[in-house]
Amino acid sequence: MIYRGKMSIRYDDKGKYFTDIVSKDVIPVLVQTLTHRIRGNFHVHPGKRFKDEINTAEKFNAITDAIVFDHSGKELYRAKFLALNQDQIIWIIPEDELI
C-alpha cells in the first residue's frame, strides 16, 4: 500500500488500483430550504443524472463552497463543506438551468 498524505492507493494482483478518492462531477446549484437559500456545489457521480443523485436514501447531501443567505438575501455564512438535510430542501436548481 502506498500512502500519499491522507489518501492511500491499493493495487490488486492484476495491477488495478483503488483509492480513497471518489470521482464526482461538480454542479453549481441554488437551494431553497425551509428558512434559507444556499448557493454552492453539488457533487454527482460520473454518468449519473442530477435527479438520481438527489433522489437517494441519503439523509444528507454534501454542498461544497457553500454560501448561506437568510430570507432577505443577506449573507450569513460561508463554508467549504455543508451537510444539507434532505428533509429541509424545498427546491434545488442547477445554476446552468437559471434563465
N, CA, C and O atoms as a GROMACS GRO file, in nm:
protein
  396
    1MET      N    1   0.084  -0.117   0.000
    1MET     CA    2   0.000   0.000   0.000
    1MET      C    3   0.089   0.124   0.000
    1MET      O    4   0.187   0.129   0.074
    2ILE      N    5   0.057   0.220  -0.081
    2ILE     CA    6   0.132   0.346  -0.088
    2ILE      C    7   0.047   0.454  -0.024
    2ILE      O    8  -0.071   0.468  -0.056
    3TYR      N    9   0.106   0.532   0.066
    3TYR     CA   10   0.034   0.642   0.130
    3TYR      C   11   0.087   0.774   0.076
    3TYR      O   12   0.208   0.797   0.072
    4ARG      N   13  -0.004   0.858   0.037
    4ARG     CA   14   0.032   0.993  -0.007
    4ARG      C   15  -0.056   1.088   0.071
    4ARG      O   16  -0.171   1.110   0.034
    5GLY      N   17  -0.004   1.146   0.177
    5GLY     CA   18  -0.085   1.231   0.262
    5GLY      C   19  -0.191   1.146   0.329
    5GLY      O   20  -0.160   1.044   0.389
    6LYS      N   21  -0.317   1.189   0.319
    6LYS     CA   22  -0.427   1.116   0.382
    6LYS      C   23  -0.487   1.013   0.287
    6LYS      O   24  -0.572   0.934   0.328
    7MET      N   25  -0.446   1.012   0.162
    7MET     CA   26  -0.502   0.921   0.063
    7MET      C   27  -0.414   0.797   0.050
    7MET      O   28  -0.291   0.806   0.055
    8SER      N   29  -0.476   0.684   0.035
    8SER     CA   30  -0.400   0.562   0.012
    8SER      C   31  -0.436   0.505  -0.124
    8SER      O   32  -0.548   0.522  -0.174
    9ILE      N   33  -0.340   0.436  -0.184
    9ILE     CA   34  -0.360   0.368  -0.312
    9ILE      C   35  -0.329   0.222  -0.290
    9ILE      O   36  -0.222   0.187  -0.240
   10ARG      N   37  -0.422   0.136  -0.329
   10ARG     CA   38  -0.403  -0.008  -0.315
   10ARG      C   39  -0.405  -0.072  -0.453
   10ARG      O   40  -0.483  -0.030  -0.540
   11TYR      N   41  -0.321  -0.171  -0.475
   11TYR     CA   42  -0.312  -0.242  -0.602
   11TYR      C   43  -0.351  -0.387  -0.581
   11TYR      O   44  -0.316  -0.447  -0.479
   12ASP      N   45  -0.423  -0.446  -0.678
   12ASP     CA   46  -0.451  -0.589  -0.668
   12ASP      C   47  -0.349  -0.667  -0.750
   12ASP      O   48  -0.255  -0.607  -0.803
   13ASP      N   49  -0.366  -0.798  -0.761
   13ASP     CA   50  -0.271  -0.885  -0.831
   13ASP      C   51  -0.255  -0.850  -0.978
   13ASP      O   52  -0.150  -0.873  -1.037
   14LYS      N   53  -0.360  -0.794  -1.037
   14LYS     CA   54  -0.358  -0.763  -1.181
   14LYS      C   55  -0.314  -0.620  -1.211
   14LYS      O   56  -0.314  -0.579  -1.327
   15GLY      N   57  -0.278  -0.544  -1.108
   15GLY     CA   58  -0.232  -0.408  -1.129
   15GLY      C   59  -0.342  -0.303  -1.123
   15GLY      O   60  -0.315  -0.183  -1.138
   16LYS      N   61  -0.465  -0.346  -1.101
   16LYS     CA   62  -0.574  -0.249  -1.087
   16LYS      C   63  -0.555  -0.176  -0.956
   16LYS      O   64  -0.519  -0.236  -0.855
   17TYR      N   65  -0.579  -0.043  -0.957
   17TYR     CA   66  -0.559   0.032  -0.834
   17TYR      C   67  -0.691   0.084  -0.779
   17TYR      O   68  -0.788   0.105  -0.852
   18PHE      N   69  -0.691   0.105  -0.649
   18PHE     CA   70  -0.807   0.154  -0.575
   18PHE      C   71  -0.761   0.268  -0.486
   18PHE      O   72  -0.655   0.259  -0.424
   19THR      N   73  -0.839   0.375  -0.480
   19THR     CA   74  -0.805   0.488  -0.394
   19THR      C   75  -0.921   0.520  -0.302
   19THR      O   76  -1.032   0.469  -0.319
   20ASP      N   77  -0.894   0.606  -0.203
   20ASP     CA   78  -0.998   0.653  -0.112
   20ASP      C   79  -1.076   0.770  -0.173
   20ASP      O   80  -1.175   0.816  -0.116
   21ILE      N   81  -1.032   0.816  -0.288
   21ILE     CA   82  -1.097   0.929  -0.355
   21ILE      C   83  -1.208   0.878  -0.446
   21ILE      O   84  -1.188   0.784  -0.522
   22VAL      N   85  -1.325   0.941  -0.437
   22VAL     CA   86  -1.438   0.907  -0.524
   22VAL      C   87  -1.452   1.020  -0.626
   22VAL      O   88  -1.470   1.135  -0.588
   23SER      N   89  -1.444   0.986  -0.755
   23SER     CA   90  -1.458   1.088  -0.859
   23SER      C   91  -1.603   1.132  -0.870
   23SER      O   92  -1.694   1.049  -0.873
   24LYS      N   93  -1.623   1.263  -0.876
   24LYS     CA   94  -1.757   1.318  -0.892
   24LYS      C   95  -1.749   1.443  -0.977
   24LYS      O   96  -1.647   1.513  -0.978
   25ASP      N   97  -1.858   1.470  -1.049
   25ASP     CA   98  -1.869   1.593  -1.126
   25ASP      C   99  -1.933   1.699  -1.037
   25ASP      O  100  -2.020   1.669  -0.955
   26VAL      N  101  -1.890   1.823  -1.052
   26VAL     CA  102  -1.939   1.934  -0.971
   26VAL      C  103  -2.048   2.008  -1.048
   26VAL      O  104  -2.030   2.044  -1.164
   27ILE      N  105  -2.162   2.030  -0.980
   27ILE     CA  106  -2.272   2.106  -1.040
   27ILE      C  107  -2.303   2.224  -0.947
   27ILE      O  108  -2.351   2.203  -0.836
   28PRO      N  109  -2.276   2.348  -0.991
   28PRO     CA  110  -2.315   2.464  -0.911
   28PRO      C  111  -2.468   2.469  -0.899
   28PRO      O  112  -2.538   2.455  -0.999
   29VAL      N  113  -2.518   2.489  -0.776
   29VAL     CA  114  -2.663   2.486  -0.753
   29VAL      C  115  -2.707   2.602  -0.665
   29VAL      O  116  -2.628   2.665  -0.596
   30LEU      N  117  -2.837   2.628  -0.672
   30LEU     CA  118  -2.907   2.720  -0.584
   30LEU      C  119  -3.013   2.636  -0.513
   30LEU      O  120  -3.094   2.570  -0.578
   31VAL      N  121  -3.013   2.638  -0.378
   31VAL     CA  122  -3.102   2.553  -0.299
   31VAL      C  123  -3.188   2.641  -0.210
   31VAL      O  124  -3.138   2.732  -0.144
   32GLN      N  125  -3.318   2.612  -0.207
   32GLN     CA  126  -3.408   2.678  -0.112
   32GLN      C  127  -3.444   2.578  -0.004
   32GLN      O  128  -3.493   2.469  -0.034
   33THR      N  129  -3.419   2.615   0.122
   33THR     CA  130  -3.460   2.531   0.234
   33THR      C  131  -3.581   2.597   0.298
   33THR      O  132  -3.633   2.696   0.248
   34LEU      N  133  -3.626   2.542   0.408
   34LEU     CA  134  -3.740   2.599   0.479
   34LEU      C  135  -3.712   2.742   0.526
   34LEU      O  136  -3.803   2.824   0.531
   35THR      N  137  -3.586   2.771   0.559
   35THR     CA  138  -3.554   2.902   0.617
   35THR      C  139  -3.441   2.978   0.549
   35THR      O  140  -3.421   3.096   0.578
   36HIS      N  141  -3.367   2.914   0.458
   36HIS     CA  142  -3.250   2.978   0.397
   36HIS      C  143  -3.240   2.945   0.249
   36HIS      O  144  -3.303   2.851   0.199
   37ARG      N  145  -3.158   3.023   0.181
   37ARG     CA  146  -3.120   2.994   0.044
   37ARG      C  147  -2.970   2.968   0.046
   37ARG      O  148  -2.895   3.038   0.113
   38ILE      N  149  -2.927   2.867  -0.029
   38ILE     CA  150  -2.786   2.825  -0.030
   38ILE      C  151  -2.737   2.819  -0.173
   38ILE      O  152  -2.803   2.763  -0.260
   39ARG      N  153  -2.620   2.876  -0.196
   39ARG     CA  154  -2.553   2.865  -0.326
   39ARG      C  155  -2.425   2.788  -0.300
   39ARG      O  156  -2.351   2.819  -0.207
   40GLY      N  157  -2.398   2.687  -0.385
   40GLY     CA  158  -2.277   2.608  -0.367
   40GLY      C  159  -2.266   2.501  -0.474
   40GLY      O  160  -2.332   2.509  -0.578
   41ASN      N  161  -2.184   2.402  -0.449
   41ASN     CA  162  -2.157   2.295  -0.546
   41ASN      C  163  -2.212   2.163  -0.496
   41ASN      O  164  -2.182   2.120  -0.384
   42PHE      N  165  -2.290   2.098  -0.579
   42PHE     CA  166  -2.344   1.966  -0.553
   42PHE      C  167  -2.259   1.868  -0.633
   42PHE      O  168  -2.214   1.902  -0.742
   43HIS      N  169  -2.235   1.749  -0.581
   43HIS     CA  170  -2.145   1.654  -0.646
   43HIS      C  171  -2.222   1.531  -0.694
   43HIS      O  172  -2.299   1.471  -0.620
   44VAL      N  173  -2.198   1.495  -0.821
   44VAL     CA  174  -2.269   1.387  -0.888
   44VAL      C  175  -2.168   1.286  -0.939
   44VAL      O  176  -2.066   1.323  -0.997
   45HIS      N  177  -2.196   1.156  -0.917
   45HIS     CA  178  -2.109   1.052  -0.972
   45HIS      C  179  -2.110   1.062  -1.125
   45HIS      O  180  -2.215   1.087  -1.184
   46PRO      N  181  -1.995   1.043  -1.190
   46PRO     CA  182  -1.990   1.049  -1.336
   46PRO      C  183  -2.090   0.952  -1.399
   46PRO      O  184  -2.099   0.836  -1.358
   47GLY      N  185  -2.163   1.001  -1.498
   47GLY     CA  186  -2.259   0.917  -1.569
   47GLY      C  187  -2.396   0.911  -1.504
   47GLY      O  188  -2.489   0.855  -1.563
   48LYS      N  189  -2.411   0.967  -1.384
   48LYS     CA  190  -2.542   0.967  -1.318
   48LYS      C  191  -2.612   1.101  -1.341
   48LYS      O  192  -2.548   1.205  -1.356
   49ARG      N  193  -2.744   1.094  -1.344
   49ARG     CA  194  -2.821   1.217  -1.361
   49ARG      C  195  -2.832   1.291  -1.227
   49ARG      O  196  -2.833   1.229  -1.120
   50PHE      N  197  -2.839   1.423  -1.234
   50PHE     CA  198  -2.855   1.507  -1.117
   50PHE      C  199  -2.977   1.462  -1.036
   50PHE      O  200  -2.969   1.450  -0.914
   51LYS      N  201  -3.088   1.438  -1.103
   51LYS     CA  202  -3.212   1.396  -1.037
   51LYS      C  203  -3.193   1.264  -0.961
   51LYS      O  204  -3.247   1.247  -0.851
   52ASP      N  205  -3.117   1.172  -1.018
   52ASP     CA  206  -3.091   1.045  -0.950
   52ASP      C  207  -3.011   1.065  -0.821
   52ASP      O  208  -3.034   0.996  -0.722
   53GLU      N  209  -2.918   1.159  -0.823
   53GLU     CA  210  -2.834   1.184  -0.705
   53GLU      C  211  -2.915   1.247  -0.591
   53GLU      O  212  -2.889   1.218  -0.474
   54ILE      N  213  -3.011   1.333  -0.624
   54ILE     CA  214  -3.089   1.395  -0.516
   54ILE      C  215  -3.202   1.305  -0.468
   54ILE      O  216  -3.261   1.333  -0.363
   55ASN      N  217  -3.234   1.200  -0.541
   55ASN     CA  218  -3.339   1.107  -0.501
   55ASN      C  219  -3.283   0.979  -0.440
   55ASN      O  220  -3.336   0.871  -0.463
   56THR      N  221  -3.177   0.991  -0.362
   56THR     CA  222  -3.120   0.874  -0.296
   56THR      C  223  -3.175   0.864  -0.154
   56THR      O  224  -3.245   0.954  -0.107
   57ALA      N  225  -3.144   0.757  -0.086
   57ALA     CA  226  -3.188   0.738   0.051
   57ALA      C  227  -3.097   0.810   0.151
   57ALA      O  228  -3.120   0.804   0.272
   58GLU      N  229  -2.996   0.878   0.101
   58GLU     CA  230  -2.904   0.950   0.190
   58GLU      C  231  -2.981   1.057   0.268
   58GLU      O  232  -3.065   1.126   0.211
   59LYS      N  233  -2.952   1.071   0.396
   59LYS     CA  234  -3.018   1.170   0.481
   59LYS      C  235  -2.963   1.310   0.455
   59LYS      O  236  -3.036   1.409   0.467
   60PHE      N  237  -2.834   1.318   0.419
   60PHE     CA  238  -2.770   1.448   0.396
   60PHE      C  239  -2.706   1.452   0.259
   60PHE      O  240  -2.655   1.352   0.209
   61ASN      N  241  -2.708   1.572   0.198
   61ASN     CA  242  -2.638   1.597   0.072
   61ASN      C  243  -2.519   1.686   0.102
   61ASN      O  244  -2.529   1.779   0.182
   62ALA      N  245  -2.407   1.658   0.038
   62ALA     CA  246  -2.287   1.741   0.055
   62ALA      C  247  -2.294   1.859  -0.041
   62ALA      O  248  -2.316   1.842  -0.160
   63ILE      N  249  -2.273   1.980   0.014
   63ILE     CA  250  -2.262   2.101  -0.065
   63ILE      C  251  -2.126   2.160  -0.032
   63ILE      O  252  -2.096   2.182   0.086
   64THR      N  253  -2.043   2.186  -0.132
   64THR     CA  254  -1.912   2.247  -0.107
   64THR      C  255  -1.914   2.392  -0.153
   64THR      O  256  -1.997   2.432  -0.234
   65ASP      N  257  -1.820   2.470  -0.100
   65ASP     CA  258  -1.810   2.613  -0.128
   65ASP      C  259  -1.947   2.680  -0.110
   65ASP      O  260  -1.993   2.753  -0.198
   66ALA      N  261  -2.010   2.652   0.002
   66ALA     CA  262  -2.146   2.696   0.028
   66ALA      C  263  -2.151   2.839   0.081
   66ALA      O  264  -2.066   2.881   0.160
   67ILE      N  265  -2.251   2.913   0.034
   67ILE     CA  266  -2.284   3.044   0.088
   67ILE      C  267  -2.430   3.036   0.131
   67ILE      O  268  -2.517   3.001   0.051
   68VAL      N  269  -2.458   3.069   0.258
   68VAL     CA  270  -2.592   3.060   0.313
   68VAL      C  271  -2.647   3.201   0.329
   68VAL      O  272  -2.582   3.289   0.386
   69PHE      N  273  -2.769   3.222   0.277
   69PHE     CA  274  -2.836   3.351   0.283
   69PHE      C  275  -2.963   3.339   0.366
   69PHE      O  276  -3.025   3.232   0.372
   70ASP      N  277  -3.004   3.450   0.431
   70ASP     CA  278  -3.131   3.449   0.502
   70ASP      C  279  -3.244   3.480   0.404
   70ASP      O  280  -3.220   3.493   0.284
   71HIS      N  281  -3.367   3.490   0.455
   71HIS     CA  282  -3.485   3.511   0.369
   71HIS      C  283  -3.481   3.642   0.291
   71HIS      O  284  -3.546   3.654   0.187
   72SER      N  285  -3.405   3.742   0.341
   72SER     CA  286  -3.396   3.871   0.271
   72SER      C  287  -3.279   3.879   0.174
   72SER      O  288  -3.263   3.979   0.104
   73GLY      N  289  -3.197   3.774   0.168
   73GLY     CA  290  -3.083   3.772   0.078
   73GLY      C  291  -2.952   3.813   0.143
   73GLY      O  292  -2.849   3.821   0.076
   74LYS      N  293  -2.954   3.840   0.273
   74LYS     CA  294  -2.832   3.877   0.346
   74LYS      C  295  -2.745   3.753   0.368
   74LYS      O  296  -2.793   3.650   0.415
   75GLU      N  297  -2.618   3.765   0.333
   75GLU     CA  298  -2.524   3.654   0.352
   75GLU      C  299  -2.500   3.631   0.501
   75GLU      O  300  -2.466   3.724   0.575
   76LEU      N  301  -2.518   3.505   0.543
   76LEU     CA  302  -2.498   3.469   0.684
   76LEU      C  303  -2.369   3.393   0.707
   76LEU      O  304  -2.296   3.421   0.802
   77TYR      N  305  -2.341   3.295   0.621
   77TYR     CA  306  -2.228   3.206   0.641
   77TYR      C  307  -2.164   3.168   0.508
   77TYR      O  308  -2.226   3.172   0.402
   78ARG      N  309  -2.036   3.132   0.518
   78ARG     CA  310  -1.963   3.068   0.408
   78ARG      C  311  -1.895   2.946   0.467
   78ARG      O  312  -1.842   2.949   0.578
   79ALA      N  313  -1.896   2.836   0.390
   79ALA     CA  314  -1.833   2.713   0.439
   79ALA      C  315  -1.777   2.635   0.322
   79ALA      O  316  -1.838   2.631   0.215
   80LYS      N  317  -1.662   2.573   0.341
   80LYS     CA  318  -1.606   2.486   0.237
   80LYS      C  319  -1.690   2.360   0.221
   80LYS      O  320  -1.698   2.304   0.112
   81PHE      N  321  -1.755   2.316   0.332
   81PHE     CA  322  -1.840   2.197   0.328
   81PHE      C  323  -1.963   2.220   0.413
   81PHE      O  324  -1.955   2.271   0.525
   82LEU      N  325  -2.078   2.181   0.359
   82LEU     CA  326  -2.204   2.189   0.432
   82LEU      C  327  -2.280   2.058   0.410
   82LEU      O  328  -2.296   2.015   0.296
   83ALA      N  329  -2.326   1.996   0.517
   83ALA     CA  330  -2.409   1.876   0.507
   83ALA      C  331  -2.554   1.922   0.516
   83ALA      O  332  -2.597   1.969   0.621
   84LEU      N  333  -2.627   1.910   0.408
   84LEU     CA  334  -2.763   1.962   0.397
   84LEU      C  335  -2.864   1.850   0.418
   84LEU      O  336  -2.865   1.752   0.344
   85ASN      N  337  -2.949   1.865   0.519
   85ASN     CA  338  -3.052   1.766   0.548
   85ASN      C  339  -3.152   1.760   0.433
   85ASN      O  340  -3.214   1.861   0.399
   86GLN      N  341  -3.168   1.644   0.375
   86GLN     CA  342  -3.256   1.623   0.260
   86GLN      C  343  -3.399   1.668   0.289
   86GLN      O  344  -3.468   1.717   0.199
   87ASP      N  345  -3.444   1.652   0.413
   87ASP     CA  346  -3.582   1.688   0.450
   87ASP      C  347  -3.607   1.839   0.449
   87ASP      O  348  -3.722   1.882   0.449
   88GLN      N  349  -3.502   1.918   0.449
   88GLN     CA  350  -3.516   2.064   0.454
   88GLN      C  351  -3.523   2.129   0.316
   88GLN      O  352  -3.550   2.248   0.306
   89ILE      N  353  -3.498   2.053   0.211
   89ILE     CA  354  -3.494   2.110   0.076
   89ILE      C  355  -3.634   2.131   0.022
   89ILE      O  356  -3.714   2.038   0.016
   90ILE      N  357  -3.663   2.255  -0.017
   90ILE     CA  358  -3.789   2.289  -0.084
   90ILE      C  359  -3.771   2.270  -0.235
   90ILE      O  360  -3.851   2.205  -0.301
   91TRP      N  361  -3.663   2.330  -0.288
   91TRP     CA  362  -3.628   2.311  -0.429
   91TRP      C  363  -3.477   2.328  -0.445
   91TRP      O  364  -3.409   2.388  -0.361
   92ILE      N  365  -3.428   2.274  -0.555
   92ILE     CA  366  -3.285   2.285  -0.589
   92ILE      C  367  -3.274   2.303  -0.740
   92ILE      O  368  -3.336   2.229  -0.817
   93ILE      N  369  -3.196   2.403  -0.782
   93ILE     CA  370  -3.181   2.435  -0.924
   93ILE      C  371  -3.033   2.433  -0.962
   93ILE      O  372  -2.954   2.504  -0.900
   94PRO      N  373  -2.995   2.355  -1.062
   94PRO     CA  374  -2.859   2.369  -1.115
   94PRO      C  375  -2.846   2.508  -1.176
   94PRO      O  376  -2.934   2.552  -1.251
   95GLU      N  377  -2.738   2.578  -1.145
   95GLU     CA  378  -2.724   2.717  -1.192
   95GLU      C  379  -2.727   2.729  -1.342
   95GLU      O  380  -2.770   2.833  -1.393
   96ASP      N  381  -2.684   2.628  -1.416
   96ASP     CA  382  -2.687   2.639  -1.562
   96ASP      C  383  -2.830   2.629  -1.617
   96ASP      O  384  -2.852   2.648  -1.737
   97GLU      N  385  -2.928   2.599  -1.530
   97GLU     CA  386  -3.068   2.596  -1.572
   97GLU      C  387  -3.138   2.729  -1.547
   97GLU      O  388  -3.251   2.749  -1.592
   98LEU      N  389  -3.073   2.821  -1.476
   98LEU     CA  390  -3.133   2.953  -1.449
   98LEU      C  391  -3.138   3.034  -1.577
   98LEU      O  392  -3.043   3.034  -1.655
   99ILE      N  393  -3.249   3.104  -1.600
   99ILE     CA  394  -3.260   3.190  -1.719
   99ILE      C  395  -3.291   3.333  -1.681
   99ILE      O  396  -3.304   3.418  -1.768
   0.00000   0.00000   0.00000
